[in-house]
C-alpha cells in the first residue's frame, strides 16, 4: 500500500515533531491528521506556506503547551473517586469509561474531555488505577482513579494502595 507524505503542524507521539515531513498511510492522513488540522499534505505550495507560518505555528504551540503545563501543575498528584455498584467479588455492574472519568474530573473544576484520558479498555473491576491525561501532545499528567462501592471503601483502598492496577 502506498504512503502519503504530510507536514506535521504539531507533535504527534511516535510519528514526529512540528515541521517534520513524514510518510503515513492514506487513511490515517485522510481520516485523522488532515481533518483535525494536525498536518498538511506535503506539496510544494504547502511547504512554502508552512515555512512562512512556521514561527506563528511554533508560538501557538508554545502557548498551548504553557497553558497545559499550568493545568498539569494544578492536577499534580490528583486522584478521582468513582462510586459504582458491584458484585461481592468486585465486578462492576457496568463499566467505567473515559467519559465517566472526565466528568468526575470536570466536577473537581478541571476542564478535560474524554479524548484526553488514556484508558486502554473500560474498567470493569473495583480497585485503584493509574491513568494519564494527555493535556497537550507534549504534556502527559498521571492521575489515580479509585473505583469503589462506597466512600468508606474508597478511603480504605487509598490507605491500602501499594498495589495499583495499570
N, C-alpha and C positions, 0 to 999 in steps of 0.2 A: 504494500500500500504506500502511496506517495505521501510525503510530508509537506507541510506548508511552513514557510518562514514568516515569523512575526517579530515585531519590535515590542519589547515589554515596556509598559508605561508605569509599572510598579513592580516591586519584588514579588516573585512567586516562588514559594518553597519548592525545592527540588527541581527548579526549572531555570531561574536566573534572576538578575537584578535589573534595575531601571536602565534602559538603553541597550540591553543585550538583544542580539538578533538570534532567535532560537528556532529550531525546527520542531514542529509539533504535528500531531495527527490532525487531519482536516476537521473532524467532528469536534475535537477539543477547542480548536480555534473558532469554528463557526458557532458552537453552542454555548461556550463559556467565555473564552478570552475576549472575543470581539464584542458580543452584546453587553458585557459588563464593563467595557472600555478599559480593560486591563492591558490590551495590546492593540497594535495596528498591523495590518499586512505589511510586509517588508518590500514595498515598491520604492522606486527612486523618489517619487513625489512624497511619500510618507516619511522616507529617511530625511529628506530636506526639511519637511515640516517638523519632525521630531527634533532635529538639530537646532532649528530656530527657537523652538519652545522648550528645549531641554532645561534651561535654568528655571523657568516657571514651573515645570513639572516637578523638578527636584525640590524646589522651595515649597510647593504644595505638599509634597510627600513629607518633607521635614516638619511642616506644621501639623499635619495629621498624626505623625509619629510622636511629636511632642505632646499633643493632646492625649494620645493613647498612653504615653508614659505617665502623665499626671493622673489618669484614671487608674493605671496599674499601681501607683503608689497608694491610692485610696483603698484598693482591694487586696493589698498585700496581706497574706495570711488570713484571707477571707474564708468563712465557712457558711454553708447553707444547710438548713434542716428541712426536710420534707416529711410530713406525717402521712402515711398511707396504710390502708387495711392490708393485712397479710395473714397467711395461714400460721399454724403453730410452728411449722418448720421454717418460716421466714420467707416463703414465696409470696410475692405481691399478687393481689387480685387485679392485676392490670400491669402497667409498666410506667416507668419514669422516663420521659423523653427530654430532649434538649429544650423543647418548648416549655415544659414544666419547670426546668431548672432556670431558664431565662426569666420566666415570670416571677419566680421566687427571688431572683437577684434584683429584678426591677422593683419588687416590693421593698427592698432594702435601700432604694434610692440610687441605684447604679444602672445606667441605661445600656443594656446589651440586648442583642437579638439572638434567636435560637441558632442562626447560622454561625455565630461566633463561638459556640460551645463545642469543644472537641469531645464527642461521645461516639465511640465505635458502634455500640449497639444499645438498644433500650435496656434500662436497668430493671431487672425482674426479681431482685433479691434484696432483703433488708441488709444494711451494712454501711460502712464508710467507704467512699470512693474518692480517689484523687483524680481530678479532671483539670483541664486547662481551658482558658478563654483566649481566643485569638482576637485581640483588640485592633491589631494592625498587622500587616504581613511580617513586620519585624518585632512585634511585641506580643509575647505569649505569657499569660499570667496563670499560675497554678491556683486552684481552689480545692476545698474539701467539701464533699457532699455527704450528709448523713441522712439515710433513709431509715425511718423507724415507724413503729406502730403508735407510739405516744411520745409526748415531750419528755417524760421522765426516762423512757428507754433511749431517746436520743442523747440525753445528758450522760447516761451510763455508757453508751457507745463511745462518746468523746473521751470519757475518762479511761476506758479500756483500749484506747485507739491504736496501739502499736501495729496491729495487723490491718492495714488499709488495703483495699482491693483496687487494682489499677483498671 
